[in-house]
């Protein structure tokens, strides 16, 4: 049976670093408070002349180079983002042009907040399995700091910017074993941005274009939901938790990551953690973490990886991948 196998990874982070000490000068917070509650000590912030498409393009180019594949050989581009450069065209269409991906390939964006990359991976996997694509580029890219209120200490300490990408190829060897995608719109009031162009610019009032979050409530739902989806994923694949080699989670909060690892009885040295230096890069966080661990040699071919994410909507998702 055809499987979608990851043959290349790539990532890109902006050059500007904002530390907790920097934020101490801006809002009423402290390095100790941020570290203890989130595990974050710094984050990357997109440059004034950069846009989200730049983050996506560089990450995608690096994934193509890692795989030794040119744009002519890509059939599908899925970009996960909630901070696109424009209403349209999609970032995926812009990547098609910028990377020289063949005209006529399928290209579209997915908006599922922090779960976006898992959604994109699940969609691309289905395309490959059903013969709709031979090779698929899946990108997560976010400019989250562009929708932050830097005077809101509850959110400005959490987020960062970046891009990550994987290239999938149809193969007979195992690759993406299973993906699980879920949503529950009833939780919208806990995490949202209360404006979009469909409402018209007259509706854009003070603070309306920024992230609003009720952090403690989001944390509780996230921990319980991710615990359930770990069980769902392993049961669907008929895999025992002892078989998982690496947990590559969404990088939102170290305490959420630790709770998921505990559920798996997985020691933290088998968990890829980048939240400390990157913050929450939303849909970009899993592919950035994956690329980091692939390039530094921790993740090896043949190992079993578990991806999981939770984000605004609420959305959540998981994937079990034989790398």
C-alpha positions as a Markdown table, in Angstrom:
| # | Residue | x | y | z |
|---|---|---|---|---|
| 1 | Unk | 0.0 | 0.0 | 0.0 |
| 2 | Unk | 1.3 | 3.5 | -0.9 |
| 3 | Unk | 2.6 | 5.5 | 2.0 |
| 4 | Unk | 3.6 | 9.2 | 2.3 |
| 5 | Unk | 7.2 | 9.2 | 3.5 |
| 6 | Unk | 9.1 | 12.3 | 4.7 |
| 7 | Unk | 12.2 | 12.7 | 2.5 |
| 8 | Unk | 13.3 | 16.2 | 3.4 |
| 9 | Unk | 12.9 | 18.7 | 6.2 |
| 10 | Unk | 13.7 | 22.4 | 6.5 |
| 11 | Unk | 13.2 | 25.4 | 8.8 |
| 12 | Unk | 14.0 | 29.1 | 9.1 |
| 13 | Unk | 13.9 | 31.5 | 12.0 |
| 14 | Unk | 14.2 | 35.3 | 11.8 |
| 15 | Unk | 17.4 | 36.9 | 13.1 |
| 16 | Unk | 16.0 | 39.2 | 15.8 |
| 17 | Unk | 16.0 | 37.6 | 19.2 |
| 18 | Unk | 13.7 | 39.0 | 22.0 |
| 19 | Unk | 14.6 | 37.7 | 25.5 |
| 20 | Unk | 12.6 | 37.6 | 28.6 |
| 21 | Unk | 14.9 | 40.3 | 30.0 |
| 22 | Unk | 13.9 | 42.5 | 27.0 |
| 23 | Unk | 10.2 | 42.0 | 27.9 |
| 24 | Unk | 10.9 | 42.9 | 31.5 |
| 25 | Unk | 11.5 | 46.4 | 30.2 |
| 26 | Unk | 8.2 | 46.5 | 28.4 |
| 27 | Unk | 5.6 | 44.9 | 30.6 |
| 28 | Unk | 5.1 | 43.9 | 34.2 |
| 29 | Unk | 6.7 | 40.5 | 34.1 |
| 30 | Unk | 10.0 | 38.7 | 34.9 |
| 31 | Unk | 12.3 | 36.2 | 33.4 |
| 32 | Unk | 11.6 | 33.8 | 36.3 |
| 33 | Unk | 7.8 | 34.1 | 36.0 |
| 34 | Unk | 7.9 | 33.4 | 32.2 |
| 35 | Unk | 10.4 | 30.5 | 32.6 |
| 36 | Unk | 8.5 | 28.8 | 35.4 |
| 37 | Unk | 5.1 | 28.9 | 33.7 |
| 38 | Unk | 6.1 | 28.4 | 30.1 |
| 39 | Unk | 9.7 | 27.2 | 29.8 |
| 40 | Unk | 10.4 | 30.1 | 27.3 |
| 41 | Unk | 13.4 | 32.3 | 27.7 |
| 42 | Unk | 13.6 | 33.9 | 24.3 |
| 43 | Unk | 11.8 | 34.0 | 20.9 |
| 44 | Unk | 12.5 | 35.1 | 17.4 |
| 45 | Unk | 10.7 | 38.1 | 15.9 |
| 46 | Unk | 10.2 | 38.8 | 12.2 |
| 47 | Unk | 12.1 | 41.7 | 10.7 |
| 48 | Unk | 10.4 | 44.9 | 9.5 |
| 49 | Unk | 11.2 | 44.1 | 5.9 |
| 50 | Unk | 10.2 | 40.4 | 6.2 |
| 51 | Unk | 6.8 | 38.8 | 5.8 |
| 52 | Unk | 5.4 | 35.4 | 6.6 |
| 53 | Unk | 6.0 | 34.3 | 3.0 |
| 54 | Unk | 9.7 | 34.8 | 3.4 |
| 55 | Unk | 9.7 | 32.4 | 6.4 |
| 56 | Unk | 7.8 | 29.8 | 4.4 |
| 57 | Unk | 9.9 | 30.2 | 1.3 |
| 58 | Unk | 13.3 | 29.7 | 3.0 |
| 59 | Unk | 12.0 | 26.7 | 5.1 |
| 60 | Unk | 10.5 | 25.1 | 2.0 |
| 61 | Unk | 13.6 | 25.6 | -0.1 |
| 62 | Unk | 15.7 | 24.0 | 2.6 |
| 63 | Unk | 13.4 | 21.0 | 2.7 |
| 64 | Unk | 13.6 | 20.6 | -1.1 |
| 65 | Unk | 17.4 | 20.8 | -0.9 |
| 66 | Unk | 17.6 | 18.2 | 1.9 |
| 67 | Unk | 15.5 | 15.9 | -0.3 |
| 68 | Unk | 17.5 | 16.6 | -3.5 |
| 69 | Unk | 14.2 | 17.5 | -5.2 |
| 70 | Unk | 13.5 | 20.4 | -7.6 |
| 71 | Unk | 10.3 | 22.3 | -7.7 |
| 72 | Unk | 9.4 | 20.6 | -11.0 |
| 73 | Unk | 8.9 | 17.4 | -9.1 |
| 74 | Unk | 6.3 | 18.7 | -6.6 |
| 75 | Unk | 2.6 | 18.0 | -7.2 |
| 76 | Unk | 1.0 | 19.6 | -4.1 |
| 77 | Unk | 1.8 | 22.5 | -1.8 |
| 78 | Unk | -0.1 | 22.9 | 1.5 |
| 79 | Unk | 0.8 | 25.8 | 3.7 |
| 80 | Unk | -0.5 | 26.0 | 7.2 |
| 81 | Unk | -0.7 | 29.5 | 8.6 |
| 82 | Unk | -3.1 | 31.9 | 10.4 |
| 83 | Unk | -0.9 | 34.9 | 9.5 |
| 84 | Unk | -0.9 | 35.0 | 5.7 |
| 85 | Unk | 0.6 | 37.9 | 3.8 |
| 86 | Unk | -2.6 | 38.6 | 1.9 |
| 87 | Unk | -6.3 | 37.5 | 1.8 |
| 88 | Unk | -5.4 | 36.0 | -1.6 |
| 89 | Unk | -3.5 | 34.7 | -3.4 |
| 90 | Unk | -2.6 | 32.0 | -0.9 |
| 91 | Unk | 0.9 | 31.6 | 0.5 |
| 92 | Unk | 1.0 | 28.2 | -1.2 |
| 93 | Unk | 0.4 | 29.8 | -4.6 |
| 94 | Unk | 3.1 | 32.4 | -4.0 |
| 95 | Unk | 5.5 | 29.5 | -3.0 |
| 96 | Unk | 4.6 | 27.8 | -6.2 |
| 97 | Unk | 5.8 | 30.8 | -8.2 |
| 98 | Unk | 8.9 | 31.6 | -6.0 |
| 99 | Unk | 10.2 | 28.0 | -5.8 |
| 100 | Unk | 9.6 | 27.2 | -9.5 |
| 101 | Unk | 7.1 | 24.5 | -8.7 |
| 102 | Unk | 5.4 | 23.3 | -11.9 |
| 103 | Unk | 2.4 | 25.2 | -13.2 |
| 104 | Unk | -0.8 | 23.1 | -12.7 |
| 105 | Unk | 0.3 | 21.7 | -9.3 |
| 106 | Unk | -2.3 | 21.9 | -6.5 |
| 107 | Unk | -1.6 | 24.7 | -4.0 |
| 108 | Unk | -3.7 | 26.0 | -1.1 |
| 109 | Unk | -3.5 | 27.3 | 2.5 |
| 110 | Unk | -4.9 | 25.7 | 5.7 |
| 111 | Unk | -6.0 | 27.7 | 8.7 |
| 112 | Unk | -6.2 | 25.6 | 11.9 |
| 113 | Unk | -4.0 | 27.8 | 14.2 |
| 114 | Unk | -1.4 | 25.8 | 16.2 |
| 115 | Unk | -2.7 | 22.5 | 14.8 |
| 116 | Unk | -2.3 | 23.7 | 11.2 |
| 117 | Unk | 0.8 | 21.7 | 10.3 |
| 118 | Unk | -0.9 | 18.5 | 11.5 |
| 119 | Unk | -3.9 | 19.3 | 9.4 |
| 120 | Unk | -1.7 | 20.0 | 6.4 |
| 121 | Unk | 0.2 | 16.8 | 6.9 |
| 122 | Unk | -3.1 | 14.8 | 7.2 |
| 123 | Unk | -4.4 | 16.3 | 4.0 |
| 124 | Unk | -1.2 | 15.8 | 2.1 |
| 125 | Unk | -1.0 | 12.2 | 3.3 |
| 126 | Unk | -4.5 | 11.5 | 1.9 |
| 127 | Unk | -3.5 | 13.0 | -1.4 |
| 128 | Unk | -0.5 | 10.8 | -1.7 |
| 129 | Unk | -2.2 | 7.6 | -0.5 |
| 130 | Unk | -5.0 | 8.0 | -3.0 |
| 131 | Unk | -2.7 | 8.9 | -5.9 |
| 132 | Unk | -3.5 | 12.6 | -6.1 |
| 133 | Unk | 0.1 | 13.5 | -5.6 |
| 134 | Unk | 3.5 | 11.9 | -6.0 |
| 135 | Unk | 5.3 | 14.5 | -3.9 |
| 136 | Unk | 3.8 | 17.0 | -1.5 |
| 137 | Unk | 5.4 | 20.0 | 0.2 |
| 138 | Unk | 3.8 | 20.8 | 3.6 |
| 139 | Unk | 4.8 | 24.0 | 5.2 |
| 140 | Unk | 3.9 | 25.7 | 8.6 |
| 141 | Unk | 4.8 | 29.4 | 8.7 |
| 142 | Unk | 3.7 | 32.1 | 11.1 |
| 143 | Unk | 4.3 | 35.8 | 11.8 |
| 144 | Unk | 2.6 | 35.6 | 15.2 |
| 145 | Unk | 4.2 | 38.7 | 16.6 |
| 146 | Unk | 2.3 | 40.8 | 14.0 |
| 147 | Unk | -0.9 | 40.0 | 15.9 |
| 148 | Unk | 0.4 | 40.5 | 19.4 |
| 149 | Unk | -0.4 | 43.3 | 21.8 |
| 150 | Unk | 3.0 | 43.9 | 23.2 |
| 151 | Unk | 1.4 | 45.5 | 26.3 |
| 152 | Unk | -0.5 | 42.3 | 27.1 |
| 153 | Unk | 1.8 | 40.3 | 29.4 |
| 154 | Unk | -0.5 | 37.3 | 29.1 |
| 155 | Unk | 0.2 | 36.8 | 25.4 |
| 156 | Unk | 3.3 | 38.8 | 24.4 |
| 157 | Unk | 5.6 | 36.5 | 26.3 |
| 158 | Unk | 4.3 | 33.4 | 24.6 |
| 159 | Unk | 4.7 | 33.7 | 20.8 |
| 160 | Unk | 7.4 | 33.8 | 18.2 |
| 161 | Unk | 7.9 | 33.7 | 14.4 |
| 162 | Unk | 9.3 | 31.1 | 12.1 |
| 163 | Unk | 8.8 | 28.6 | 9.3 |
| 164 | Unk | 9.2 | 24.8 | 8.9 |
| 165 | Unk | 8.6 | 22.4 | 6.1 |
| 166 | Unk | 8.6 | 18.7 | 5.1 |
| 167 | Unk | 8.6 | 17.1 | 1.7 |
| 168 | Unk | 6.5 | 13.9 | 1.4 |
| 169 | Unk | 7.0 | 11.3 | -1.3 |
| 170 | Unk | 4.9 | 8.3 | -2.3 |
| 171 | Unk | 6.7 | 5.1 | -1.2 |
| 172 | Unk | 6.0 | 1.5 | -0.4 |
| 173 | Unk | 8.0 | 1.7 | 2.8 |
| 174 | Unk | 6.1 | 2.9 | 5.9 |
| 175 | Unk | 5.9 | 6.7 | 6.4 |
| 176 | Unk | 2.9 | 8.5 | 7.8 |
| 177 | Unk | 1.1 | 5.7 | 9.6 |
| 178 | Unk | -2.0 | 7.6 | 10.8 |
| 179 | Unk | -3.3 | 11.1 | 11.3 |
| 180 | Unk | -6.2 | 12.3 | 13.5 |
| 181 | Unk | -7.8 | 15.8 | 13.1 |
| 182 | Unk | -10.4 | 17.3 | 15.3 |
| 183 | Unk | -12.1 | 20.6 | 16.2 |
| 184 | Unk | -14.7 | 22.0 | 18.6 |
| 185 | Unk | -15.8 | 25.5 | 17.8 |
| 186 | Unk | -17.6 | 25.9 | 21.2 |
| 187 | Unk | -14.3 | 26.9 | 22.7 |
| 188 | Unk | -13.7 | 29.9 | 20.5 |
| 189 | Unk | -14.1 | 32.5 | 23.3 |
| 190 | Unk | -11.0 | 31.1 | 25.1 |
| 191 | Unk | -8.5 | 31.8 | 22.3 |
| 192 | Unk | -9.2 | 34.0 | 19.3 |
| 193 | Unk | -8.4 | 37.1 | 17.2 |
| 194 | Unk | -11.7 | 39.0 | 17.1 |
| 195 | Unk | -11.4 | 40.6 | 13.7 |
| 196 | Unk | -11.2 | 39.6 | 10.1 |
| 197 | Unk | -11.6 | 41.3 | 6.7 |
| 198 | Unk | -15.1 | 39.8 | 6.3 |
| 199 | Unk | -16.4 | 41.9 | 9.1 |
| 200 | Unk | -15.2 | 45.1 | 7.4 |
| 201 | Unk | -12.6 | 47.7 | 8.6 |
| 202 | Unk | -15.3 | 49.6 | 10.5 |
| 203 | Unk | -15.4 | 46.7 | 13.0 |
| 204 | Unk | -11.6 | 47.0 | 13.7 |
| 205 | Unk | -11.5 | 48.7 | 17.1 |
| 206 | Unk | -8.8 | 49.1 | 19.7 |
| 207 | Unk | -7.1 | 45.8 | 20.4 |
| 208 | Unk | -9.4 | 43.9 | 18.0 |
| 209 | Unk | -6.6 | 42.8 | 15.7 |
| 210 | Unk | -4.7 | 41.0 | 18.5 |
| 211 | Unk | -4.7 | 37.6 | 20.1 |
| 212 | Unk | -7.1 | 37.3 | 23.0 |
| 213 | Unk | -6.5 | 34.3 | 25.3 |
| 214 | Unk | -7.8 | 33.0 | 28.6 |
| 215 | Unk | -4.6 | 31.1 | 29.4 |
| 216 | Unk | -5.5 | 29.0 | 32.4 |
| 217 | Unk | -8.6 | 27.6 | 30.8 |
| 218 | Unk | -6.8 | 26.9 | 27.5 |
| 219 | Unk | -4.1 | 25.0 | 29.5 |
| 220 | Unk | -6.6 | 22.8 | 31.2 |
| 221 | Unk | -8.4 | 21.8 | 28.0 |
| 222 | Unk | -5.2 | 21.3 | 26.1 |
| 223 | Unk | -3.7 | 18.9 | 28.6 |
| 224 | Unk | -6.9 | 16.8 | 28.8 |
| 225 | Unk | -7.4 | 16.8 | 25.0 |
| 226 | Unk | -3.8 | 15.9 | 24.2 |
| 227 | Unk | -3.9 | 13.0 | 26.6 |
| 228 | Unk | -7.0 | 11.6 | 24.8 |
| 229 | Unk | -5.5 | 12.0 | 21.4 |
| 230 | Unk | -2.3 | 10.2 | 22.3 |
| 231 | Unk | -4.5 | 7.2 | 23.3 |
| 232 | Unk | -6.6 | 7.5 | 20.1 |
| 233 | Unk | -3.5 | 7.6 | 17.9 |
| 234 | Unk | -1.7 | 4.6 | 19.4 |
| 235 | Unk | -4.9 | 2.5 | 19.4 |
| 236 | Unk | -5.6 | 3.3 | 15.8 |
| 237 | Unk | -2.2 | 2.2 | 14.7 |
| 238 | Unk | -2.1 | -0.7 | 17.1 |
| 239 | Unk | 1.2 | 0.6 | 18.5 |
| 240 | Unk | 2.2 | 0.3 | 22.2 |
| 241 | Unk | 3.5 | 3.5 | 23.7 |
| 242 | Unk | 6.8 | 1.8 | 24.4 |
| 243 | Unk | 7.4 | 1.7 | 20.7 |
| 244 | Unk | 7.5 | 5.5 | 20.3 |
| 245 | Unk | 11.0 | 6.7 | 19.8 |
| 246 | Unk | 10.4 | 10.4 | 19.8 |
| 247 | Unk | 7.6 | 12.8 | 20.8 |
| 248 | Unk | 7.7 | 15.9 | 18.6 |
| 249 | Unk | 5.0 | 18.1 | 20.1 |
| 250 | Unk | 3.6 | 21.5 | 19.4 |
| 251 | Unk | 5.8 | 23.9 | 21.3 |
| 252 | Unk | 3.4 | 26.0 | 23.3 |
| 253 | Unk | 4.2 | 25.4 | 27.0 |
| 254 | Unk | 6.8 | 23.1 | 28.7 |
| 255 | Unk | 4.2 | 22.0 | 31.2 |
| 256 | Unk | 1.9 | 20.8 | 28.5 |
| 257 | Unk | 4.7 | 19.0 | 26.8 |
| 258 | Unk | 5.8 | 17.3 | 30.1 |
| 259 | Unk | 2.2 | 16.2 | 30.7 |
| 260 | Unk | 2.0 | 14.5 | 27.3 |
| 261 | Unk | 5.4 | 12.8 | 27.8 |
| 262 | Unk | 4.3 | 11.5 | 31.2 |
| 263 | Unk | 1.2 | 9.9 | 29.6 |
| 264 | Unk | 3.6 | 8.1 | 27.2 |
| 265 | Unk | 6.0 | 7.1 | 30.0 |
| 266 | Unk | 8.5 | 8.8 | 27.8 |
| 267 | Unk | 11.6 | 10.4 | 29.4 |
| 268 | Unk | 12.1 | 14.0 | 28.5 |
| 269 | Unk | 15.4 | 13.2 | 26.7 |
| 270 | Unk | 13.2 | 11.5 | 24.1 |
| 271 | Unk | 11.1 | 14.6 | 23.6 |
| 272 | Unk | 12.1 | 17.3 | 21.1 |
| 273 | Unk | 11.8 | 20.6 | 23.0 |
| 274 | Unk | 12.5 | 23.9 | 21.3 |
| 275 | Unk | 9.9 | 26.1 | 23.1 |
| 276 | Unk | 12.6 | 27.7 | 25.3 |
| 277 | Unk | 14.4 | 29.4 | 22.5 |
| 278 | Unk | 11.6 | 29.8 | 20.0 |
| 279 | Unk | 8.4 | 30.3 | 22.0 |
| 280 | Unk | 5.1 | 29.3 | 20.4 |
| 281 | Unk | 5.4 | 29.6 | 16.6 |
| 282 | Unk | 1.9 | 28.1 | 16.1 |
| 283 | Unk | 1.7 | 26.0 | 12.9 |
| 284 | Unk | 5.4 | 26.3 | 12.4 |
| 285 | Unk | 6.5 | 24.8 | 15.7 |
| 286 | Unk | 6.3 | 21.0 | 14.9 |
| 287 | Unk | 8.2 | 21.2 | 11.6 |
| 288 | Unk | 10.8 | 23.5 | 13.1 |
| 289 | Unk | 11.3 | 21.1 | 16.0 |
| 290 | Unk | 11.4 | 18.1 | 13.6 |
| 291 | Unk | 14.0 | 19.8 | 11.4 |
| 292 | Unk | 16.1 | 20.8 | 14.4 |
| 293 | Unk | 16.3 | 17.2 | 15.7 |
| 294 | Unk | 16.9 | 15.7 | 12.2 |
| 295 | Unk | 19.8 | 18.1 | 11.5 |
| 296 | Unk | 21.5 | 17.7 | 14.9 |
| 297 | Unk | 21.3 | 13.9 | 14.5 |
| 298 | Unk | 18.9 | 13.0 | 17.3 |
| 299 | Unk | 16.2 | 11.7 | 15.0 |
| 300 | Unk | 17.3 | 8.8 | 12.8 |
| 301 | Unk | 15.8 | 7.0 | 9.9 |
| 302 | Unk | 13.4 | 4.2 | 10.8 |
| 303 | Unk | 12.5 | 5.7 | 14.2 |
| 304 | Unk | 8.8 | 6.1 | 15.2 |
| 305 | Unk | 7.7 | 9.7 | 15.8 |
| 306 | Unk | 4.5 | 11.0 | 17.4 |
| 307 | Unk | 3.4 | 14.6 | 16.5 |
| 308 | Unk | 0.6 | 16.3 | 18.5 |
| 309 | Unk | -0.8 | 19.8 | 18.6 |
| 310 | Unk | -3.6 | 21.9 | 20.1 |
| 311 | Unk | -4.7 | 25.3 | 19.0 |
| 312 | Unk | -7.3 | 28.0 | 18.6 |
| 313 | Unk | -10.7 | 26.9 | 17.4 |
| 314 | Unk | -10.2 | 24.7 | 19.4 |
| 315 | Unk | -8.4 | 22.4 | 17.0 |
| 316 | Unk | -6.2 | 19.5 | 17.8 |
| 317 | Unk | -4.5 | 16.8 | 15.8 |
| 318 | Unk | -1.8 | 14.0 | 15.8 |
| 319 | Unk | 0.3 | 12.0 | 13.5 |
| 320 | Unk | 2.3 | 8.8 | 13.9 |
| 321 | Unk | 5.2 | 8.8 | 11.5 |
| 322 | Unk | 7.9 | 6.2 | 10.7 |
| 323 | Unk | 10.8 | 8.5 | 9.8 |
